[in-house]
């Protein structure tokens, strides 16, 4: 995808956004929060590290990880 975007628009900057934390449960716990880390955390972390590594080796490609912004008290916020 990145090579396609760069081929079509060689001077454009590409921003890769990491996979956001998500809940492994179907309903939030007390206080309306989902547990983090959970069964999905390790896989999400591996993919995000790979994306970050890829972006660091590319021209005009940047990576951002918004995990911390999506967490509240170290747990995944419940979005109603």
Backbone as a printed PyTorch tensor [residue, N CA C, xyz], in Angstrom:
tensor([[[  0.8220,  -1.1800,   0.0000],
         [  0.0000,   0.0000,   0.0000],
         [  0.8760,   1.2570,   0.0000]],

        [[  1.9050,   1.2570,   0.8540],
         [  2.7740,   2.4350,   0.9330],
         [  3.4730,   2.6720,  -0.4000]],

        [[  3.9750,   1.6180,  -1.0230],
         [  4.6610,   1.7970,  -2.3030],
         [  3.6930,   2.3170,  -3.3660]],

        [[  2.4610,   1.8690,  -3.3290],
         [  1.4490,   2.3590,  -4.2730],
         [  1.2040,   3.8580,  -4.0550]],

        [[  1.0280,   4.2560,  -2.7970],
         [  0.8110,   5.6730,  -2.4930],
         [  2.0080,   6.5230,  -2.9090]],

        [[  3.2010,   6.0350,  -2.6350],
         [  4.3960,   6.7960,  -2.9880],
         [  4.6070,   6.8550,  -4.4940]],

        [[  4.2260,   5.8160,  -5.1880],
         [  4.3430,   5.8290,  -6.6460],
         [  3.3740,   6.8530,  -7.2520]],

        [[  2.1580,   6.8810,  -6.7220],
         [  1.1490,   7.8030,  -7.2460],
         [  1.4230,   9.2530,  -6.8370]],

        [[  2.0080,   9.4370,  -5.6590],
         [  2.2810,  10.7830,  -5.1180],
         [  3.6450,  10.7780,  -4.4440]],

        [[  4.7260,  10.8500,  -5.2110],
         [  6.0680,  10.6720,  -4.6630],
         [  6.4750,  11.6700,  -3.5750]],

        [[  5.8840,  12.8390,  -3.5300],
         [  6.2650,  13.8350,  -2.5280],
         [  5.3420,  13.8390,  -1.3130]],

        [[  4.4030,  12.9240,  -1.2570],
         [  3.4550,  12.8790,  -0.1430],
         [  4.0580,  12.1800,   1.0650]],

        [[  3.6340,  12.6230,   2.2340],
         [  4.0180,  11.9700,   3.4750],
         [  2.9370,  10.9620,   3.8370]],

        [[  3.3630,   9.7940,   4.2630],
         [  2.4380,   8.7300,   4.6660],
         [  2.5190,   8.5910,   6.1800]],

        [[  1.3720,   8.5890,   6.8360],
         [  1.2990,   8.3910,   8.2740],
         [  0.6710,   7.0290,   8.5460]],

        [[  1.4420,   6.1680,   9.1690],
         [  0.9430,   4.8410,   9.5390],
         [  0.5190,   4.8980,  11.0040]],

        [[ -0.7340,   4.5680,  11.2690],
         [ -1.2640,   4.5770,  12.6250],
         [ -1.2800,   3.1450,  13.1420]],

        [[ -0.6940,   2.9460,  14.3180],
         [ -0.6550,   1.6240,  14.9160],
         [ -2.0430,   1.1080,  15.2380]],

        [[ -2.1370,  -0.2000,  15.3900],
         [ -3.4000,  -0.8190,  15.7810],
         [ -3.7230,  -0.3670,  17.1980]],

        [[ -4.9280,   0.0860,  17.3990],
         [ -5.3460,   0.5860,  18.7040],
         [ -5.6850,  -0.5700,  19.6420]],

        [[ -5.5430,  -0.3560,  20.9490],
         [ -5.9030,  -1.4210,  21.8790],
         [ -7.3920,  -1.7360,  21.7730]],

        [[ -7.7210,  -2.9910,  21.9300],
         [ -9.1270,  -3.3700,  21.8900],
         [ -9.3910,  -4.4270,  22.9480]],

        [[-10.6230,  -4.5670,  23.2970],
         [-11.0230,  -5.4820,  24.3570],
         [-11.1270,  -6.9060,  23.8440]],

        [[-10.7740,  -7.8370,  24.7050],
         [-10.9520,  -9.2440,  24.3870],
         [-12.2870,  -9.7450,  24.9220]],

        [[-12.8690,  -8.9740,  25.8480],
         [-14.1460,  -9.3540,  26.4430],
         [-15.2880,  -8.7510,  25.6320]],

        [[-16.4880,  -9.2480,  25.8860],
         [-17.6520,  -8.7150,  25.1800],
         [-18.3680,  -7.6350,  25.9730]],

        [[-18.0890,  -7.5210,  27.2730],
         [-18.7060,  -6.4620,  28.0640],
         [-17.6790,  -5.9110,  29.0490]],

        [[-17.7650,  -4.6200,  29.3410],
         [-16.7860,  -4.0120,  30.2360],
         [-16.9480,  -4.4840,  31.6750]],

        [[-15.8490,  -4.3800,  32.4110],
         [-15.8810,  -4.7140,  33.8240],
         [-16.4010,  -3.5380,  34.6320]],

        [[-16.1610,  -3.5740,  35.9480],
         [-16.5780,  -2.4600,  36.7930],
         [-15.9680,  -1.1540,  36.2840]],

        [[-16.6210,  -0.0840,  36.4720],
         [-16.1930,   1.2440,  36.0300],
         [-16.2480,   1.3950,  34.5090]],

        [[-16.8570,   0.4440,  33.8030],
         [-17.0070,   0.5530,  32.3570],
         [-15.7280,   0.4240,  31.5680]],

        [[-14.7260,  -0.2890,  32.1180],
         [-13.4380,  -0.4370,  31.4390],
         [-13.1850,  -1.8970,  31.0830]],

        [[-12.4570,  -2.0930,  29.9890],
         [-12.0300,  -3.4220,  29.5720],
         [-10.5780,  -3.6120,  30.0030]],

        [[-10.2060,  -4.8390,  30.3260],
         [ -8.8510,  -5.1330,  30.7890],
         [ -7.8170,  -4.9150,  29.6870]],

        [[ -6.6960,  -4.3460,  30.0700],
         [ -5.5270,  -4.2010,  29.1900],
         [ -4.3050,  -4.2710,  30.0570]],

        [[ -3.3410,  -5.1190,  29.8090],
         [ -3.2630,  -6.0130,  28.6550],
         [ -4.2570,  -7.1730,  28.7620]],

        [[ -4.5000,  -7.7700,  27.6130],
         [ -5.4010,  -8.9140,  27.5340],
         [ -4.8690,  -9.8950,  26.4940]],

        [[ -5.6760, -10.8300,  26.0710],
         [ -5.2330, -11.8480,  25.1210],
         [ -4.8580, -11.3240,  23.7480]],

        [[ -5.2560, -10.1030,  23.4330],
         [ -4.9310,  -9.5070,  22.1320],
         [ -3.6880,  -8.6200,  22.1840]],

        [[ -3.2480,  -8.2700,  23.3680],
         [ -2.1800,  -7.2800,  23.5400],
         [ -0.8690,  -7.6670,  22.8720]],

        [[ -0.4330,  -8.8960,  23.0510],
         [  0.8600,  -9.3220,  22.5060],
         [  0.8740,  -9.2340,  20.9810]],

        [[ -0.1890,  -9.6910,  20.3430],
         [ -0.2610,  -9.6310,  18.8810],
         [ -0.2870,  -8.2000,  18.3680]],

        [[ -1.0590,  -7.3510,  19.0350],
         [ -1.1290,  -5.9430,  18.6420],
         [  0.2410,  -5.2960,  18.7990]],

        [[  0.9150,  -5.5940,  19.8870],
         [  2.2510,  -5.0360,  20.1260],
         [  3.2440,  -5.4770,  19.0520]],

        [[  3.2130,  -6.7470,  18.6750],
         [  4.1250,  -7.2490,  17.6300],
         [  3.8820,  -6.5510,  16.2990]],

        [[  2.6240,  -6.4200,  15.9140],
         [  2.3020,  -5.7550,  14.6460],
         [  2.7390,  -4.2940,  14.6920]],

        [[  2.4720,  -3.6120,  15.8030],
         [  2.8510,  -2.2050,  15.9100],
         [  4.3630,  -2.0190,  15.8550]],

        [[  5.1120,  -2.9090,  16.4900],
         [  6.5810,  -2.8190,  16.4100],
         [  7.0580,  -3.0180,  14.9740]],

        [[  6.4310,  -3.9340,  14.2510],
         [  6.7900,  -4.1680,  12.8510],
         [  6.4590,  -2.9420,  11.9970]],

        [[  5.2950,  -2.3390,  12.2260],
         [  4.9220,  -1.1220,  11.4870],
         [  5.9050,   0.0090,  11.7790]],

        [[  6.2610,   0.1630,  13.0470],
         [  7.2000,   1.2170,  13.4270],
         [  8.5650,   0.9980,  12.7680]],

        [[  9.0340,  -0.2490,  12.7630],
         [ 10.3070,  -0.5710,  12.1240],
         [ 10.2710,  -0.3070,  10.6230]],

        [[  9.1790,  -0.6950,   9.9830],
         [  9.0300,  -0.4540,   8.5490],
         [  9.0520,   1.0390,   8.2580]],

        [[  8.2700,   1.8030,   9.0060],
         [  8.1770,   3.2480,   8.7630],
         [  9.5250,   3.9350,   8.9610]],

        [[ 10.2990,   3.4660,   9.9340],
         [ 11.5860,   4.1110,  10.2180],
         [ 12.5960,   3.9220,   9.0880]],

        [[ 12.3660,   2.9670,   8.2340],
         [ 13.2900,   2.6910,   7.1300],
         [ 12.8180,   3.2670,   5.7980]],

        [[ 11.6980,   3.9920,   5.8160],
         [ 11.1190,   4.5220,   4.5870],
         [ 11.2390,   6.0430,   4.5440]],

        [[ 11.3560,   6.5660,   3.3430],
         [ 11.3890,   8.0070,   3.1350],
         [  9.9670,   8.5600,   3.1900]],

        [[  9.7630,   9.5990,   3.9690],
         [  8.4720,  10.2780,   4.1020],
         [  7.3640,   9.3880,   4.6410]],

        [[  7.7440,   8.3980,   5.4430],
         [  6.7620,   7.5430,   6.1020],
         [  6.9730,   7.6860,   7.6050]],

        [[  5.8980,   7.9860,   8.3170],
         [  5.9570,   8.1730,   9.7570],
         [  4.9780,   7.2220,  10.4230]],

        [[  5.2710,   6.9020,  11.6660],
         [  4.4420,   5.9840,  12.4440],
         [  3.9940,   6.6830,  13.7210]],

        [[  2.7570,   6.4610,  14.1260],
         [  2.2630,   6.9770,  15.4010],
         [  1.5100,   5.8540,  16.1100]],

        [[  1.7700,   5.7400,  17.4120],
         [  1.0800,   4.7620,  18.2460],
         [  0.2220,   5.5280,  19.2460]],

        [[ -1.0700,   5.3740,  19.1670],
         [ -2.0110,   6.1060,  20.0300],
         [ -2.5180,   5.2570,  21.1890]],

        [[ -1.8250,   4.1700,  21.4960],
         [ -2.2740,   3.2750,  22.5600],
         [ -2.5180,   4.0180,  23.8600]],

        [[ -1.5400,   4.8090,  24.3090],
         [ -1.6850,   5.4950,  25.5980],
         [ -2.8790,   6.4310,  25.6190]],

        [[ -3.1730,   7.0530,  24.4960],
         [ -4.3040,   7.9730,  24.4290],
         [ -5.6470,   7.2420,  24.4900]],

        [[ -5.6440,   5.9690,  24.1660],
         [ -6.8860,   5.1960,  24.1650],
         [ -7.1400,   4.4790,  25.4870]],

        [[ -6.1710,   4.5630,  26.3920],
         [ -6.3090,   3.8770,  27.6680],
         [ -6.7200,   4.8530,  28.7650]],

        [[ -7.4710,   4.3770,  29.7040],
         [ -7.8860,   5.1430,  30.8700],
         [ -7.5950,   4.2640,  32.0790]],

        [[ -6.7700,   4.7260,  32.9790],
         [ -6.3620,   3.9440,  34.1490],
         [ -5.7480,   2.6070,  33.7200]],

        [[ -5.0110,   2.6090,  32.5980],
         [ -4.3650,   1.4000,  32.1230],
         [ -5.2940,   0.3710,  31.5090]],

        [[ -6.5440,   0.7530,  31.2560],
         [ -7.5050,  -0.1690,  30.6600],
         [ -8.1620,   0.4880,  29.4520]],

        [[ -8.7090,  -0.3440,  28.5810],
         [ -9.3470,   0.1380,  27.3730],
         [-10.6500,   0.8330,  27.7390]],

        [[-10.8060,   2.0530,  27.2190],
         [-12.0400,   2.7990,  27.4750],
         [-13.2160,   2.1410,  26.7790]],

        [[-14.3510,   2.1780,  27.4170],
         [-15.5820,   1.6550,  26.8130],
         [-16.2220,   2.7630,  25.9830]],

        [[-16.4060,   2.5220,  24.7130],
         [-17.0600,   3.4830,  23.8190],
         [-18.4870,   3.0350,  23.5800]],

        [[-19.4470,   3.7460,  24.1160],
         [-20.8560,   3.3470,  23.9700],
         [-21.3670,   3.6650,  22.6000]]])
